Amino acid sequence: MARIVVDVMLKPEIHDPQGEAIAGACRRLGFGEVISVRQGKRFEVELDDATEAAAGRVAELAAELLANPVIEEFTVHPAR
């Protein structure tokens, strides 16, 4: 069995109002060193097949279902 992580983030050029709201809350809570926040999603996918090919299929899954390629980018890596 394998566990693969897919991290999905808005592309840098896409406005992130939720991240801005979090950054503002950080400053109001006394974390003035926080300059900015980008909000994203994390998916953990468990596979019954631990081969490289199966892990590659997770990237296909991310591109087709988990991320919107117009506004988001993703990375795929083994869980730690």
GROMACS elastic network, one bead per residue, 0.5 to 0.9 nm:
[ bonds ]
;  ai    aj funct       b0    kb
    1    46     6  0.70294   500
    1    47     6  0.56050   500
    1    49     6  0.56415   500
    1    50     6  0.55139   500
    2    45     6  0.82185   500
    2    46     6  0.56827   500
    2    47     6  0.51288   500
    2    48     6  0.65562   500
    2    49     6  0.65538   500
    2    51     6  0.84029   500
    2    55     6  0.83340   500
    2    78     6  0.78835   500
    2    79     6  0.83232   500
    3    44     6  0.65292   500
    3    45     6  0.55664   500
    3    47     6  0.61904   500
    3    48     6  0.89762   500
    3    50     6  0.83130   500
    3    55     6  0.88544   500
    3    77     6  0.89680   500
    3    78     6  0.62202   500
    3    79     6  0.55901   500
    3    80     6  0.87167   500
    4    43     6  0.82268   500
    4    44     6  0.57403   500
    4    45     6  0.51586   500
    4    46     6  0.63606   500
    4    47     6  0.77593   500
    4    55     6  0.70010   500
    4    58     6  0.75370   500
    4    76     6  0.69411   500
    4    77     6  0.58051   500
    4    79     6  0.53082   500
    5    42     6  0.69422   500
    5    43     6  0.56513   500
    5    45     6  0.62351   500
    5    46     6  0.88256   500
    5    58     6  0.88588   500
    5    75     6  0.80839   500
    5    76     6  0.57057   500
    5    77     6  0.53648   500
    5    78     6  0.58151   500
    5    79     6  0.55061   500
    5    80     6  0.89382   500
    6    41     6  0.82079   500
    6    42     6  0.57662   500
    6    43     6  0.50610   500
    6    44     6  0.64370   500
    6    45     6  0.77510   500
    6    58     6  0.80866   500
    6    59     6  0.80004   500
    6    62     6  0.70932   500
    6    66     6  0.83344   500
    6    74     6  0.66016   500
    6    75     6  0.56575   500
    6    77     6  0.66800   500
    6    78     6  0.87582   500
    7    40     6  0.73068   500
    7    41     6  0.58844   500
    7    43     6  0.64572   500
    7    44     6  0.88330   500
    7    73     6  0.84049   500
    7    74     6  0.54186   500
    7    75     6  0.53279   500
    7    76     6  0.66146   500
    7    77     6  0.85215   500
    8    40     6  0.56387   500
    8    41     6  0.50923   500
    8    42     6  0.62617   500
    8    43     6  0.81772   500
    8    62     6  0.85566   500
    8    66     6  0.77288   500
    8    67     6  0.63119   500
    8    68     6  0.89919   500
    8    72     6  0.65668   500
    8    73     6  0.58110   500
    8    75     6  0.67399   500
    9    12     6  0.84703   500
    9    38     6  0.76152   500
    9    39     6  0.68649   500
    9    41     6  0.65881   500
    9    42     6  0.88819   500
    9    67     6  0.83902   500
    9    71     6  0.86088   500
    9    72     6  0.54781   500
    9    73     6  0.55639   500
    9    74     6  0.62429   500
    9    75     6  0.88089   500
   10    13     6  0.80657   500
   10    14     6  0.61922   500
   10    15     6  0.81440   500
   10    16     6  0.74216   500
   10    38     6  0.77103   500
   10    39     6  0.76749   500
   10    40     6  0.67920   500
   10    68     6  0.89339   500
   10    71     6  0.57889   500
   10    73     6  0.62136   500
   10    74     6  0.86534   500
   11    14     6  0.54562   500
   11    15     6  0.86140   500
   11    70     6  0.85948   500
   11    71     6  0.56842   500
   11    73     6  0.58416   500
   12    15     6  0.78307   500
   12    16     6  0.89000   500
   12    38     6  0.87826   500
   12    72     6  0.87625   500
   13    71     6  0.85820   500
   14    71     6  0.65737   500
   14    72     6  0.83742   500
   15    19     6  0.89024   500
   15    20     6  0.89450   500
   16    19     6  0.53281   500
   16    20     6  0.63552   500
   16    21     6  0.88208   500
   16    37     6  0.85686   500
   16    38     6  0.65824   500
   16    39     6  0.72615   500
   17    21     6  0.61819   500
   17    22     6  0.86773   500
   17    38     6  0.89056   500
   17    39     6  0.89548   500
   18    21     6  0.50574   500
   18    22     6  0.62844   500
   18    23     6  0.86576   500
   18    37     6  0.85647   500
   18    38     6  0.78338   500
   18    39     6  0.66191   500
   19    22     6  0.50934   500
   19    23     6  0.61818   500
   19    24     6  0.86432   500
   19    36     6  0.73140   500
   19    39     6  0.50135   500
   19    40     6  0.87117   500
   20    23     6  0.50419   500
   20    24     6  0.61883   500
   20    25     6  0.86321   500
   20    36     6  0.67607   500
   20    37     6  0.62957   500
   20    38     6  0.75421   500
   20    39     6  0.87972   500
   21    24     6  0.51144   500
   21    25     6  0.62334   500
   21    26     6  0.86569   500
   21    37     6  0.85448   500
   22    25     6  0.50443   500
   22    26     6  0.61699   500
   22    27     6  0.87858   500
   22    36     6  0.84093   500
   22    37     6  0.66487   500
   22    38     6  0.86424   500
   22    39     6  0.84337   500
   23    26     6  0.50341   500
   23    27     6  0.64589   500
   23    28     6  0.87842   500
   23    31     6  0.89557   500
   23    34     6  0.65663   500
   23    35     6  0.69546   500
   23    36     6  0.54546   500
   23    37     6  0.54550   500
   23    38     6  0.86735   500
   24    27     6  0.52381   500
   24    28     6  0.63045   500
   24    29     6  0.86843   500
   24    34     6  0.87682   500
   24    36     6  0.84774   500
   25    29     6  0.61078   500
   25    30     6  0.87143   500
   25    31     6  0.86002   500
   26    29     6  0.51280   500
   26    30     6  0.64783   500
   26    31     6  0.51388   500
   26    32     6  0.70164   500
   26    33     6  0.87763   500
   26    34     6  0.67329   500
   27    30     6  0.51886   500
   27    33     6  0.76751   500
   27    34     6  0.67941   500
   27    35     6  0.86398   500
   28    31     6  0.72490   500
   28    32     6  0.78337   500
   29    32     6  0.81519   500
   30    33     6  0.85631   500
   31    34     6  0.59562   500
   32    35     6  0.75973   500
   34    37     6  0.77012   500
   43    66     6  0.81836   500
   44    79     6  0.76133   500
   45    58     6  0.77292   500
   46    49     6  0.88280   500
   47    50     6  0.67268   500
   47    54     6  0.74883   500
   47    55     6  0.81265   500
   48    54     6  0.87908   500
   49    52     6  0.88413   500
   49    53     6  0.87688   500
   49    54     6  0.61115   500
   49    55     6  0.83093   500
   50    53     6  0.83446   500
   50    54     6  0.65169   500
   50    55     6  0.71727   500
   51    54     6  0.53265   500
   51    55     6  0.65112   500
   51    56     6  0.87447   500
   52    55     6  0.50818   500
   52    56     6  0.61546   500
   52    57     6  0.87257   500
   53    57     6  0.63862   500
   54    57     6  0.50590   500
   54    58     6  0.68226   500
   55    58     6  0.52575   500
   55    59     6  0.71249   500
   55    76     6  0.85183   500
   55    77     6  0.85751   500
   55    78     6  0.84458   500
   56    59     6  0.53047   500
   56    60     6  0.67792   500
   56    61     6  0.88725   500
   56    76     6  0.88128   500
   57    61     6  0.62188   500
   57    62     6  0.86336   500
   58    62     6  0.61045   500
   58    63     6  0.85955   500
   58    76     6  0.76062   500
   59    62     6  0.50028   500
   59    63     6  0.62059   500
   59    64     6  0.86422   500
   59    74     6  0.86598   500
   59    75     6  0.81031   500
   59    76     6  0.63833   500
   60    63     6  0.51409   500
   60    64     6  0.61911   500
   60    65     6  0.84025   500
   61    64     6  0.52373   500
   61    65     6  0.56575   500
   61    66     6  0.67221   500
   61    67     6  0.88329   500
   62    65     6  0.54306   500
   62    67     6  0.56897   500
   62    68     6  0.88045   500
   62    74     6  0.73999   500
   62    75     6  0.87550   500
   62    76     6  0.83157   500
   63    66     6  0.64759   500
   63    67     6  0.57687   500
   63    68     6  0.73287   500
   63    69     6  0.67827   500
   63    73     6  0.87595   500
   63    74     6  0.80204   500
   64    67     6  0.69580   500
   64    68     6  0.78396   500
   64    69     6  0.84284   500
   65    68     6  0.75899   500
   66    74     6  0.87950   500
   67    70     6  0.87447   500
   67    71     6  0.84108   500
   67    72     6  0.60090   500
   67    73     6  0.68823   500
   67    74     6  0.68962   500
   68    71     6  0.58813   500
   68    72     6  0.53410   500
   68    73     6  0.76403   500
   69    72     6  0.51732   500
   69    73     6  0.62486   500
   69    74     6  0.86082   500
   70    73     6  0.83965   500
   77    80     6  0.89465   500
